[in-house]
């Protein structure tokens, strides 16, 4: 049976993964524009790294520990 906390974590994980994909598209689009705002690209990349770390943390929480 799925724990309500796991359900919330899975929903949060899906939201973060979607935001990560959206940022990837935005960064790619900004980098193709001549005269791009380098600072904005850096901010988006930093946010993307934060999301990647948060996604990894949530995935670790959802994965059960296996004691060998």
Predicted model as a PDB file, atoms N, CA, C, CB and O in Angstrom, pLDDT in the B-factor column:
MODEL        1                                                                  
ATOM      1  N   UNK A   1       0.838  -1.176   0.000  1.00 50.00           N  
ATOM      2  CA  UNK A   1       0.000   0.000   0.000  1.00 50.00           C  
ATOM      3  C   UNK A   1       0.889   1.248   0.000  1.00 50.00           C  
ATOM      4  CB  UNK A   1      -0.957  -0.007   1.219  1.00 50.00           C  
ATOM      5  O   UNK A   1       1.929   1.281   0.658  1.00 50.00           O  
ATOM      6  N   UNK A   2       0.475   2.247  -0.731  1.00 62.00           N  
ATOM      7  CA  UNK A   2       1.275   3.457  -0.865  1.00 62.00           C  
ATOM      8  C   UNK A   2       0.940   4.423   0.265  1.00 62.00           C  
ATOM      9  CB  UNK A   2       1.039   4.122  -2.239  1.00 62.00           C  
ATOM     10  O   UNK A   2      -0.225   4.711   0.541  1.00 62.00           O  
ATOM     11  N   UNK A   3       1.976   4.908   0.899  1.00 77.00           N  
ATOM     12  CA  UNK A   3       1.895   5.868   1.978  1.00 77.00           C  
ATOM     13  C   UNK A   3       1.484   7.226   1.398  1.00 77.00           C  
ATOM     14  CB  UNK A   3       3.250   5.964   2.739  1.00 77.00           C  
ATOM     15  O   UNK A   3       1.931   7.581   0.307  1.00 77.00           O  
ATOM     16  N   UNK A   4       0.628   8.005   2.115  1.00 74.00           N  
ATOM     17  CA  UNK A   4       0.262   9.337   1.602  1.00 74.00           C  
ATOM     18  C   UNK A   4       1.475  10.239   1.388  1.00 74.00           C  
ATOM     19  CB  UNK A   4      -0.706  10.015   2.561  1.00 74.00           C  
ATOM     20  O   UNK A   4       1.486  11.064   0.475  1.00 74.00           O  
ATOM     21  N   UNK A   5       2.501  10.081   2.235  1.00 85.00           N  
ATOM     22  CA  UNK A   5       3.716  10.874   2.047  1.00 85.00           C  
ATOM     23  C   UNK A   5       4.395  10.518   0.724  1.00 85.00           C  
ATOM     24  CB  UNK A   5       4.690  10.655   3.220  1.00 85.00           C  
ATOM     25  O   UNK A   5       4.922  11.393   0.037  1.00 85.00           O  
ATOM     26  N   UNK A   6       4.379   9.229   0.371  1.00 89.00           N  
ATOM     27  CA  UNK A   6       4.975   8.813  -0.899  1.00 89.00           C  
ATOM     28  C   UNK A   6       4.201   9.394  -2.075  1.00 89.00           C  
ATOM     29  CB  UNK A   6       5.018   7.282  -0.998  1.00 89.00           C  
ATOM     30  O   UNK A   6       4.789   9.768  -3.089  1.00 89.00           O  
ATOM     31  N   UNK A   7       2.892   9.466  -1.937  1.00 92.00           N  
ATOM     32  CA  UNK A   7       2.063  10.039  -2.996  1.00 92.00           C  
ATOM     33  C   UNK A   7       2.430  11.510  -3.200  1.00 92.00           C  
ATOM     34  CB  UNK A   7       0.554   9.894  -2.655  1.00 92.00           C  
ATOM     35  O   UNK A   7       2.561  11.977  -4.331  1.00 92.00           O  
ATOM     36  N   UNK A   8       2.594  12.230  -2.088  1.00 94.00           N  
ATOM     37  CA  UNK A   8       2.978  13.633  -2.177  1.00 94.00           C  
ATOM     38  C   UNK A   8       4.372  13.781  -2.780  1.00 94.00           C  
ATOM     39  CB  UNK A   8       2.928  14.288  -0.795  1.00 94.00           C  
ATOM     40  O   UNK A   8       4.609  14.674  -3.593  1.00 94.00           O  
ATOM     41  N   UNK A   9       5.292  12.904  -2.383  1.00 93.00           N  
ATOM     42  CA  UNK A   9       6.647  12.957  -2.924  1.00 93.00           C  
ATOM     43  C   UNK A   9       6.651  12.670  -4.422  1.00 93.00           C  
ATOM     44  CB  UNK A   9       7.551  11.961  -2.194  1.00 93.00           C  
ATOM     45  O   UNK A   9       7.379  13.314  -5.178  1.00 93.00           O  
ATOM     46  N   UNK A  10       5.842  11.709  -4.850  1.00 94.00           N  
ATOM     47  CA  UNK A  10       5.776  11.387  -6.279  1.00 94.00           C  
ATOM     48  C   UNK A  10       5.208  12.553  -7.078  1.00 94.00           C  
ATOM     49  CB  UNK A  10       4.924  10.131  -6.508  1.00 94.00           C  
ATOM     50  O   UNK A  10       5.666  12.831  -8.186  1.00 94.00           O  
ATOM     51  N   UNK A  11       4.205  13.239  -6.515  1.00 95.00           N  
ATOM     52  CA  UNK A  11       3.630  14.404  -7.189  1.00 95.00           C  
ATOM     53  C   UNK A  11       4.664  15.523  -7.270  1.00 95.00           C  
ATOM     54  CB  UNK A  11       2.360  14.895  -6.452  1.00 95.00           C  
ATOM     55  O   UNK A  11       4.800  16.176  -8.305  1.00 95.00           O  
ATOM     56  N   UNK A  12       5.388  15.742  -6.180  1.00 96.00           N  
ATOM     57  CA  UNK A  12       6.442  16.763  -6.157  1.00 96.00           C  
ATOM     58  C   UNK A  12       7.548  16.415  -7.155  1.00 96.00           C  
ATOM     59  CB  UNK A  12       7.033  16.902  -4.732  1.00 96.00           C  
ATOM     60  O   UNK A  12       8.058  17.289  -7.856  1.00 96.00           O  
ATOM     61  N   UNK A  13       7.909  15.141  -7.212  1.00 97.00           N  
ATOM     62  CA  UNK A  13       8.926  14.677  -8.142  1.00 97.00           C  
ATOM     63  C   UNK A  13       8.507  14.951  -9.589  1.00 97.00           C  
ATOM     64  CB  UNK A  13       9.189  13.181  -7.936  1.00 97.00           C  
ATOM     65  O   UNK A  13       9.303  15.444 -10.388  1.00 97.00           O  
ATOM     66  N   UNK A  14       7.276  14.636  -9.913  1.00 97.00           N  
ATOM     67  CA  UNK A  14       6.779  14.868 -11.274  1.00 97.00           C  
ATOM     68  C   UNK A  14       6.797  16.362 -11.615  1.00 97.00           C  
ATOM     69  CB  UNK A  14       5.349  14.304 -11.427  1.00 97.00           C  
ATOM     70  O   UNK A  14       7.156  16.744 -12.729  1.00 97.00           O  
ATOM     71  N   UNK A  15       6.409  17.200 -10.653  1.00 98.00           N  
ATOM     72  CA  UNK A  15       6.401  18.649 -10.873  1.00 98.00           C  
ATOM     73  C   UNK A  15       7.816  19.172 -11.103  1.00 98.00           C  
ATOM     74  CB  UNK A  15       5.759  19.371  -9.677  1.00 98.00           C  
ATOM     75  O   UNK A  15       8.050  19.980 -12.002  1.00 98.00           O  
ATOM     76  N   UNK A  16       8.758  18.705 -10.281  1.00 98.00           N  
ATOM     77  CA  UNK A  16      10.143  19.146 -10.413  1.00 98.00           C  
ATOM     78  C   UNK A  16      10.765  18.672 -11.726  1.00 98.00           C  
ATOM     79  CB  UNK A  16      10.968  18.641  -9.235  1.00 98.00           C  
ATOM     80  O   UNK A  16      11.516  19.409 -12.364  1.00 98.00           O  
ATOM     81  N   UNK A  17      10.450  17.444 -12.123  1.00 97.00           N  
ATOM     82  CA  UNK A  17      10.975  16.931 -13.394  1.00 97.00           C  
ATOM     83  C   UNK A  17      10.443  17.744 -14.565  1.00 97.00           C  
ATOM     84  CB  UNK A  17      10.607  15.447 -13.572  1.00 97.00           C  
ATOM     85  O   UNK A  17      11.175  18.012 -15.519  1.00 97.00           O  
ATOM     86  N   UNK A  18       9.176  18.140 -14.500  1.00 98.00           N  
ATOM     87  CA  UNK A  18       8.591  18.953 -15.564  1.00 98.00           C  
ATOM     88  C   UNK A  18       9.260  20.326 -15.615  1.00 98.00           C  
ATOM     89  CB  UNK A  18       7.071  19.105 -15.357  1.00 98.00           C  
ATOM     90  O   UNK A  18       9.582  20.828 -16.692  1.00 98.00           O  
ATOM     91  N   UNK A  19       9.466  20.927 -14.442  1.00 97.00           N  
ATOM     92  CA  UNK A  19      10.132  22.230 -14.391  1.00 97.00           C  
ATOM     93  C   UNK A  19      11.562  22.125 -14.921  1.00 97.00           C  
ATOM     94  CB  UNK A  19      10.136  22.778 -12.950  1.00 97.00           C  
ATOM     95  O   UNK A  19      12.044  23.035 -15.596  1.00 97.00           O  
ATOM     96  N   UNK A  20      12.233  21.026 -14.618  1.00 98.00           N  
ATOM     97  CA  UNK A  20      13.606  20.803 -15.098  1.00 98.00           C  
ATOM     98  C   UNK A  20      13.622  20.739 -16.622  1.00 98.00           C  
ATOM     99  CB  UNK A  20      14.196  19.497 -14.498  1.00 98.00           C  
ATOM    100  O   UNK A  20      14.483  21.343 -17.262  1.00 98.00           O  
ATOM    101  N   UNK A  21      12.669  20.005 -17.204  1.00 97.00           N  
ATOM    102  CA  UNK A  21      12.583  19.921 -18.672  1.00 97.00           C  
ATOM    103  C   UNK A  21      12.270  21.286 -19.282  1.00 97.00           C  
ATOM    104  CB  UNK A  21      11.505  18.898 -19.092  1.00 97.00           C  
ATOM    105  O   UNK A  21      12.831  21.656 -20.313  1.00 97.00           O  
ATOM    106  N   UNK A  22      11.369  22.034 -18.636  1.00 97.00           N  
ATOM    107  CA  UNK A  22      11.016  23.365 -19.139  1.00 97.00           C  
ATOM    108  C   UNK A  22      12.221  24.304 -19.118  1.00 97.00           C  
ATOM    109  CB  UNK A  22       9.872  23.962 -18.308  1.00 97.00           C  
ATOM    110  O   UNK A  22      12.444  25.071 -20.055  1.00 97.00           O  
ATOM    111  N   UNK A  23      12.995  24.228 -18.030  1.00 97.00           N  
ATOM    112  CA  UNK A  23      14.193  25.063 -17.943  1.00 97.00           C  
ATOM    113  C   UNK A  23      15.196  24.686 -19.023  1.00 97.00           C  
ATOM    114  CB  UNK A  23      14.837  24.936 -16.559  1.00 97.00           C  
ATOM    115  O   UNK A  23      15.851  25.553 -19.602  1.00 97.00           O  
ATOM    116  N   UNK A  24      15.313  23.401 -19.290  1.00 96.00           N  
ATOM    117  CA  UNK A  24      16.227  22.942 -20.336  1.00 96.00           C  
ATOM    118  C   UNK A  24      15.845  23.560 -21.677  1.00 96.00           C  
ATOM    119  CB  UNK A  24      16.217  21.400 -20.432  1.00 96.00           C  
ATOM    120  O   UNK A  24      16.708  24.018 -22.426  1.00 96.00           O  
ATOM    121  N   UNK A  25      14.565  23.568 -21.971  1.00 96.00           N  
ATOM    122  CA  UNK A  25      14.084  24.162 -23.228  1.00 96.00           C  
ATOM    123  C   UNK A  25      14.329  25.669 -23.247  1.00 96.00           C  
ATOM    124  CB  UNK A  25      12.582  23.870 -23.424  1.00 96.00           C  
ATOM    125  O   UNK A  25      14.739  26.220 -24.269  1.00 96.00           O  
ATOM    126  N   UNK A  26      14.080  26.332 -22.124  1.00 94.00           N  
ATOM    127  CA  UNK A  26      14.268  27.782 -22.052  1.00 94.00           C  
ATOM    128  C   UNK A  26      15.736  28.155 -22.224  1.00 94.00           C  
ATOM    129  CB  UNK A  26      13.740  28.324 -20.719  1.00 94.00           C  
ATOM    130  O   UNK A  26      16.065  29.109 -22.929  1.00 94.00           O  
ATOM    131  N   UNK A  27      16.609  27.403 -21.577  1.00 95.00           N  
ATOM    132  CA  UNK A  27      18.048  27.667 -21.695  1.00 95.00           C  
ATOM    133  C   UNK A  27      18.504  27.479 -23.139  1.00 95.00           C  
ATOM    134  CB  UNK A  27      18.854  26.739 -20.754  1.00 95.00           C  
ATOM    135  O   UNK A  27      19.249  28.297 -23.679  1.00 95.00           O  
ATOM    136  N   UNK A  28      18.053  26.408 -23.745  1.00 94.00           N  
ATOM    137  CA  UNK A  28      18.426  26.138 -25.134  1.00 94.00           C  
ATOM    138  C   UNK A  28      17.947  27.253 -26.054  1.00 94.00           C  
ATOM    139  CB  UNK A  28      17.851  24.794 -25.592  1.00 94.00           C  
ATOM    140  O   UNK A  28      18.674  27.682 -26.950  1.00 94.00           O  
ATOM    141  N   UNK A  29      16.719  27.720 -25.832  1.00 93.00           N  
ATOM    142  CA  UNK A  29      16.174  28.791 -26.667  1.00 93.00           C  
ATOM    143  C   UNK A  29      16.941  30.095 -26.464  1.00 93.00           C  
ATOM    144  CB  UNK A  29      14.690  29.003 -26.357  1.00 93.00           C  
ATOM    145  O   UNK A  29      17.223  30.809 -27.427  1.00 93.00           O  
ATOM    146  N   UNK A  30      17.276  30.404 -25.218  1.00 92.00           N  
ATOM    147  CA  UNK A  30      18.017  31.642 -24.940  1.00 92.00           C  
ATOM    148  C   UNK A  30      19.417  31.620 -25.544  1.00 92.00           C  
ATOM    149  CB  UNK A  30      18.113  31.869 -23.435  1.00 92.00           C  
ATOM    150  O   UNK A  30      19.922  32.653 -25.984  1.00 92.00           O  
ATOM    151  N   UNK A  31      20.043  30.448 -25.565  1.00 91.00           N  
ATOM    152  CA  UNK A  31      21.402  30.360 -26.075  1.00 91.00           C  
ATOM    153  C   UNK A  31      21.479  30.521 -27.593  1.00 91.00           C  
ATOM    154  CB  UNK A  31      22.008  29.043 -25.675  1.00 91.00           C  
ATOM    155  O   UNK A  31      22.545  30.822 -28.130  1.00 91.00           O  
ATOM    156  N   UNK A  32      20.369  30.325 -28.279  1.00 90.00           N  
ATOM    157  CA  UNK A  32      20.372  30.481 -29.737  1.00 90.00           C  
ATOM    158  C   UNK A  32      20.120  31.924 -30.169  1.00 90.00           C  
ATOM    159  CB  UNK A  32      19.322  29.575 -30.356  1.00 90.00           C  
ATOM    160  O   UNK A  32      20.327  32.275 -31.331  1.00 90.00           O  
ATOM    161  N   UNK A  33      19.672  32.761 -29.224  1.00 88.00           N  
ATOM    162  CA  UNK A  33      19.357  34.154 -29.540  1.00 88.00           C  
ATOM    163  C   UNK A  33      20.639  34.980 -29.551  1.00 88.00           C  
ATOM    164  CB  UNK A  33      18.341  34.737 -28.522  1.00 88.00           C  
ATOM    165  O   UNK A  33      21.410  34.945 -28.592  1.00 88.00           O  
ATOM    166  N   UNK A  34      20.869  35.725 -30.636  1.00 87.00           N  
ATOM    167  CA  UNK A  34      22.044  36.603 -30.640  1.00 87.00           C  
ATOM    168  C   UNK A  34      21.856  37.720 -29.608  1.00 87.00           C  
ATOM    169  CB  UNK A  34      22.283  37.205 -32.063  1.00 87.00           C  
ATOM    170  O   UNK A  34      20.753  38.245 -29.452  1.00 87.00           O  
ATOM    171  N   UNK A  35      22.915  38.074 -28.916  1.00 86.00           N  
ATOM    172  CA  UNK A  35      22.827  39.118 -27.893  1.00 86.00           C  
ATOM    173  C   UNK A  35      22.094  38.636 -26.663  1.00 86.00           C  
ATOM    174  CB  UNK A  35      22.139  40.347 -28.447  1.00 86.00           C  
ATOM    175  O   UNK A  35      21.401  39.402 -25.993  1.00 86.00           O  
ATOM    176  N   UNK A  36      22.255  37.347 -26.373  1.00 83.00           N  
ATOM    177  CA  UNK A  36      21.532  36.740 -25.253  1.00 83.00           C  
ATOM    178  C   UNK A  36      21.967  37.360 -23.926  1.00 83.00           C  
ATOM    179  CB  UNK A  36      21.759  35.217 -25.227  1.00 83.00           C  
ATOM    180  O   UNK A  36      23.062  37.909 -23.806  1.00 83.00           O  
ATOM    181  N   UNK A  37      21.089  37.257 -22.941  1.00 88.00           N  
ATOM    182  CA  UNK A  37      21.362  37.730 -21.592  1.00 88.00           C  
ATOM    183  C   UNK A  37      22.107  36.623 -20.850  1.00 88.00           C  
ATOM    184  CB  UNK A  37      20.040  38.131 -20.846  1.00 88.00           C  
ATOM    185  O   UNK A  37      21.497  35.662 -20.381  1.00 88.00           O  
ATOM    186  N   UNK A  38      23.426  36.764 -20.746  1.00 91.00           N  
ATOM    187  CA  UNK A  38      24.273  35.734 -20.156  1.00 91.00           C  
ATOM    188  C   UNK A  38      23.921  35.511 -18.688  1.00 91.00           C  
ATOM    189  CB  UNK A  38      25.750  36.114 -20.294  1.00 91.00           C  
ATOM    190  O   UNK A  38      23.922  34.377 -18.209  1.00 91.00           O  
ATOM    191  N   UNK A  39      23.622  36.584 -17.985  1.00 93.00           N  
ATOM    192  CA  UNK A  39      23.277  36.453 -16.561  1.00 93.00           C  
ATOM    193  C   UNK A  39      21.984  35.653 -16.393  1.00 93.00           C  
ATOM    194  CB  UNK A  39      23.129  37.849 -15.904  1.00 93.00           C  
ATOM    195  O   UNK A  39      21.880  34.824 -15.489  1.00 93.00           O  
ATOM    196  N   UNK A  40      21.015  35.894 -17.248  1.00 93.00           N  
ATOM    197  CA  UNK A  40      19.752  35.148 -17.181  1.00 93.00           C  
ATOM    198  C   UNK A  40      19.992  33.669 -17.450  1.00 93.00           C  
ATOM    199  CB  UNK A  40      18.731  35.713 -18.191  1.00 93.00           C  
ATOM    200  O   UNK A  40      19.410  32.816 -16.780  1.00 93.00           O  
ATOM    201  N   UNK A  41      20.840  33.358 -18.420  1.00 93.00           N  
ATOM    202  CA  UNK A  41      21.169  31.961 -18.731  1.00 93.00           C  
ATOM    203  C   UNK A  41      21.838  31.313 -17.521  1.00 93.00           C  
ATOM    204  CB  UNK A  41      22.097  31.871 -19.981  1.00 93.00           C  
ATOM    205  O   UNK A  41      21.521  30.175 -17.175  1.00 93.00           O  
ATOM    206  N   UNK A  42      22.754  32.022 -16.880  1.00 95.00           N  
ATOM    207  CA  UNK A  42      23.425  31.488 -15.698  1.00 95.00           C  
ATOM    208  C   UNK A  42      22.434  31.220 -14.559  1.00 95.00           C  
ATOM    209  CB  UNK A  42      24.512  32.457 -15.228  1.00 95.00           C  
ATOM    210  O   UNK A  42      22.534  30.207 -13.867  1.00 95.00           O  
ATOM    211  N   UNK A  43      21.492  32.123 -14.374  1.00 96.00           N  
ATOM    212  CA  UNK A  43      20.471  31.937 -13.324  1.00 96.00           C  
ATOM    213  C   UNK A  43      19.617  30.706 -13.606  1.00 96.00           C  
ATOM    214  CB  UNK A  43      19.568  33.188 -13.213  1.00 96.00           C  
ATOM    215  O   UNK A  43      19.319  29.922 -12.704  1.00 96.00           O  
ATOM    216  N   UNK A  44      19.230  30.546 -14.860  1.00 96.00           N  
ATOM    217  CA  UNK A  44      18.418  29.388 -15.223  1.00 96.00           C  
ATOM    218  C   UNK A  44      19.196  28.089 -15.026  1.00 96.00           C  
ATOM    219  CB  UNK A  44      17.944  29.503 -16.675  1.00 96.00           C  
ATOM    220  O   UNK A  44      18.643  27.094 -14.558  1.00 96.00           O  
ATOM    221  N   UNK A  45      20.474  28.101 -15.384  1.00 96.00           N  
ATOM    222  CA  UNK A  45      21.304  26.909 -15.194  1.00 96.00           C  
ATOM    223  C   UNK A  45      21.461  26.585 -13.712  1.00 96.00           C  
ATOM    224  CB  UNK A  45      22.685  27.107 -15.839  1.00 96.00           C  
ATOM    225  O   UNK A  45      21.441  25.416 -13.326  1.00 96.00           O  
ATOM    226  N   UNK A  46      21.614  27.603 -12.890  1.00 98.00           N  
ATOM    227  CA  UNK A  46      21.739  27.392 -11.443  1.00 98.00           C  
ATOM    228  C   UNK A  46      20.454  26.800 -10.883  1.00 98.00           C  
ATOM    229  CB  UNK A  46      22.073  28.717 -10.723  1.00 98.00           C  
ATOM    230  O   UNK A  46      20.497  25.889 -10.056  1.00 98.00           O  
ATOM    231  N   UNK A  47      19.320  27.308 -11.327  1.00 97.00           N  
ATOM    232  CA  UNK A  47      18.020  26.769 -10.896  1.00 97.00           C  
ATOM    233  C   UNK A  47      17.882  25.319 -11.342  1.00 97.00           C  
ATOM    234  CB  UNK A  47      16.851  27.620 -11.466  1.00 97.00           C  
ATOM    235  O   UNK A  47      17.387  24.477 -10.593  1.00 97.00           O  
ATOM    236  N   UNK A  48      18.320  25.033 -12.558  1.00 97.00           N  
ATOM    237  CA  UNK A  48      18.248  23.667 -13.092  1.00 97.00           C  
ATOM    238  C   UNK A  48      19.092  22.711 -12.254  1.00 97.00           C  
ATOM    239  CB  UNK A  48      18.716  23.636 -14.561  1.00 97.00           C  
ATOM    240  O   UNK A  48      18.663  21.588 -11.987  1.00 97.00           O  
ATOM    241  N   UNK A  49      20.279  23.133 -11.836  1.00 98.00           N  
ATOM    242  CA  UNK A  49      21.126  22.303 -10.974  1.00 98.00           C  
ATOM    243  C   UNK A  49      20.467  22.066  -9.619  1.00 98.00           C  
ATOM    244  CB  UNK A  49      22.500  22.958 -10.783  1.00 98.00           C  
ATOM    245  O   UNK A  49      20.522  20.959  -9.082  1.00 98.00           O  
ATOM    246  N   UNK A  50      19.844  23.109  -9.066  1.00 98.00           N  
ATOM    247  CA  UNK A  50      19.128  22.957  -7.801  1.00 98.00           C  
ATOM    248  C   UNK A  50      18.014  21.922  -7.949  1.00 98.00           C  
ATOM    249  CB  UNK A  50      18.547  24.312  -7.336  1.00 98.00           C  
ATOM    250  O   UNK A  50      17.835  21.063  -7.086  1.00 98.00           O  
ATOM    251  N   UNK A  51      17.273  22.011  -9.047  1.00 98.00           N  
ATOM    252  CA  UNK A  51      16.181  21.059  -9.290  1.00 98.00           C  
ATOM    253  C   UNK A  51      16.715  19.639  -9.426  1.00 98.00           C  
ATOM    254  CB  UNK A  51      15.398  21.448 -10.554  1.00 98.00           C  
ATOM    255  O   UNK A  51      16.111  18.697  -8.914  1.00 98.00           O  
ATOM    256  N   UNK A  52      17.843  19.480 -10.113  1.00 97.00           N  
ATOM    257  CA  UNK A  52      18.430  18.152 -10.275  1.00 97.00           C  
ATOM    258  C   UNK A  52      18.789  17.552  -8.920  1.00 97.00           C  
ATOM    259  CB  UNK A  52      19.673  18.219 -11.172  1.00 97.00           C  
ATOM    260  O   UNK A  52      18.546  16.371  -8.670  1.00 97.00           O  
ATOM    261  N   UNK A  53      19.370  18.373  -8.050  1.00 98.00           N  
ATOM    262  CA  UNK A  53      19.717  17.897  -6.708  1.00 98.00           C  
ATOM    263  C   UNK A  53      18.472  17.528  -5.912  1.00 98.00           C  
ATOM    264  CB  UNK A  53      20.521  18.960  -5.956  1.00 98.00           C  
ATOM    265  O   UNK A  53      18.451  16.510  -5.221  1.00 98.00           O  
ATOM    266  N   UNK A  54      17.444  18.351  -6.009  1.00 97.00           N  
ATOM    267  CA  UNK A  54      16.192  18.081  -5.278  1.00 97.00           C  
ATOM    268  C   UNK A  54      15.527  16.815  -5.814  1.00 97.00           C  
ATOM    269  CB  UNK A  54      15.217  19.287  -5.392  1.00 97.00           C  
ATOM    270  O   UNK A  54      14.998  16.021  -5.035  1.00 97.00           O  
ATOM    271  N   UNK A  55      15.546  16.617  -7.127  1.00 97.00           N  
ATOM    272  CA  UNK A  55      14.980  15.413  -7.747  1.00 97.00           C  
ATOM    273  C   UNK A  55      15.717  14.178  -7.241  1.00 97.00           C  
ATOM    274  CB  UNK A  55      15.062  15.497  -9.297  1.00 97.00           C  
ATOM    275  O   UNK A  55      15.088  13.180  -6.889  1.00 97.00           O  
ATOM    276  N   UNK A  56      17.037  14.241  -7.202  1.00 96.00           N  
ATOM    277  CA  UNK A  56      17.831  13.109  -6.713  1.00 96.00           C  
ATOM    278  C   UNK A  56      17.509  12.810  -5.257  1.00 96.00           C  
ATOM    279  CB  UNK A  56      19.332  13.393  -6.872  1.00 96.00           C  
ATOM    280  O   UNK A  56      17.425  11.646  -4.864  1.00 96.00           O  
ATOM    281  N   UNK A  57      17.328  13.854  -4.453  1.00 96.00           N  
ATOM    282  CA  UNK A  57      17.002  13.669  -3.033  1.00 96.00           C  
ATOM    283  C   UNK A  57      15.648  12.974  -2.870  1.00 96.00           C  
ATOM    284  CB  UNK A  57      16.992  15.030  -2.301  1.00 96.00           C  
ATOM    285  O   UNK A  57      15.510  12.054  -2.063  1.00 96.00           O  
ATOM    286  N   UNK A  58      14.660  13.415  -3.633  1.00 95.00           N  
ATOM    287  CA  UNK A  58      13.324  12.807  -3.540  1.00 95.00           C  
ATOM    288  C   UNK A  58      13.363  11.367  -4.030  1.00 95.00           C  
ATOM    289  CB  UNK A  58      12.293  13.620  -4.358  1.00 95.00           C  
ATOM    290  O   UNK A  58      12.737  10.493  -3.429  1.00 95.00           O  
ATOM    291  N   UNK A  59      14.091  11.106  -5.115  1.00 94.00           N  
ATOM    292  CA  UNK A  59      14.198   9.728  -5.612  1.00 94.00           C  
ATOM    293  C   UNK A  59      14.841   8.829  -4.567  1.00 94.00           C  
ATOM    294  CB  UNK A  59      15.012   9.683  -6.921  1.00 94.00           C  
ATOM    295  O   UNK A  59      14.449   7.672  -4.416  1.00 94.00           O  
ATOM    296  N   UNK A  60      15.833   9.358  -3.838  1.00 92.00           N  
ATOM    297  CA  UNK A  60      16.456   8.581  -2.756  1.00 92.00           C  
ATOM    298  C   UNK A  60      15.461   8.285  -1.644  1.00 92.00           C  
ATOM    299  CB  UNK A  60      17.664   9.330  -2.185  1.00 92.00           C  
ATOM    300  O   UNK A  60      15.475   7.193  -1.075  1.00 92.00           O  
ATOM    301  N   UNK A  61      14.604   9.239  -1.330  1.00 90.00           N  
ATOM    302  CA  UNK A  61      13.590   9.037  -0.296  1.00 90.00           C  
ATOM    303  C   UNK A  61      12.572   7.979  -0.718  1.00 90.00           C  
ATOM    304  CB  UNK A  61      12.877  10.357   0.014  1.00 90.00           C  
ATOM    305  O   UNK A  61      12.083   7.217   0.116  1.00 90.00           O  
ATOM    306  N   UNK A  62      12.260   7.935  -1.994  1.00 90.00           N  
ATOM    307  CA  UNK A  62      11.255   6.988  -2.490  1.00 90.00           C  
ATOM    308  C   UNK A  62      11.817   5.585  -2.648  1.00 90.00           C  
ATOM    309  CB  UNK A  62      10.700   7.465  -3.818  1.00 90.00           C  
ATOM    310  O   UNK A  62      11.066   4.610  -2.620  1.00 90.00           O  
ATOM    311  N   UNK A  63      13.130   5.473  -2.814  1.00 87.00           N  
ATOM    312  CA  UNK A  63      13.763   4.164  -3.001  1.00 87.00           C  
ATOM    313  C   UNK A  63      13.987   3.535  -1.632  1.00 87.00           C  
ATOM    314  CB  UNK A  63      15.114   4.289  -3.787  1.00 87.00           C  
ATOM    315  O   UNK A  63      14.659   4.122  -0.783  1.00 87.00           O  
ATOM    316  N   UNK A  64      13.432   2.351  -1.411  1.00 80.00           N  
ATOM    317  CA  UNK A  64      13.622   1.710  -0.089  1.00 80.00           C  
ATOM    318  C   UNK A  64      15.069   1.280   0.107  1.00 80.00           C  
ATOM    319  CB  UNK A  64      12.690   0.485   0.064  1.00 80.00           C  
ATOM    320  O   UNK A  64      15.753   0.856  -0.825  1.00 80.00           O  
ATOM    321  N   UNK A  65      15.505   1.403   1.344  1.00 77.00           N  
ATOM    322  CA  UNK A  65      16.856   0.918   1.694  1.00 77.00           C  
ATOM    323  C   UNK A  65      16.833  -0.593   1.762  1.00 77.00           C  
ATOM    324  CB  UNK A  65      17.347   1.517   3.052  1.00 77.00           C  
ATOM    325  O   UNK A  65      15.955  -1.184   2.390  1.00 77.00           O  
ATOM    326  N   UNK A  66      17.803  -1.218   1.112  1.00 77.00           N  
ATOM    327  CA  UNK A  66      17.911  -2.670   1.124  1.00 77.00           C  
ATOM    328  C   UNK A  66      19.122  -3.035   1.958  1.00 77.00           C  
ATOM    329  CB  UNK A  66      18.021  -3.253  -0.321  1.00 77.00           C  
ATOM    330  O   UNK A  66      20.257  -2.692   1.629  1.00 77.00           O  
ATOM    331  N   UNK A  67      18.857  -3.728   3.030  1.00 73.00           N  
ATOM    332  CA  UNK A  67      19.952  -4.129   3.910  1.00 73.00           C  
ATOM    333  C   UNK A  67      20.402  -5.517   3.467  1.00 73.00           C  
ATOM    334  CB  UNK A  67      19.515  -4.120   5.429  1.00 73.00           C  
ATOM    335  O   UNK A  67      19.625  -6.472   3.474  1.00 73.00           O  
ATOM    336  N   UNK A  68      21.664  -5.607   3.084  1.00 61.00           N  
ATOM    337  CA  UNK A  68      22.184  -6.882   2.579  1.00 61.00           C  
ATOM    338  C   UNK A  68      22.722  -7.725   3.715  1.00 61.00           C  
ATOM    339  CB  UNK A  68      23.281  -6.648   1.533  1.00 61.00           C  
ATOM    340  O   UNK A  68      23.202  -8.835   3.486  1.00 61.00           O  
TER     341      UNK A  68                                                      
ENDMDL                                                                          
END                                                                             
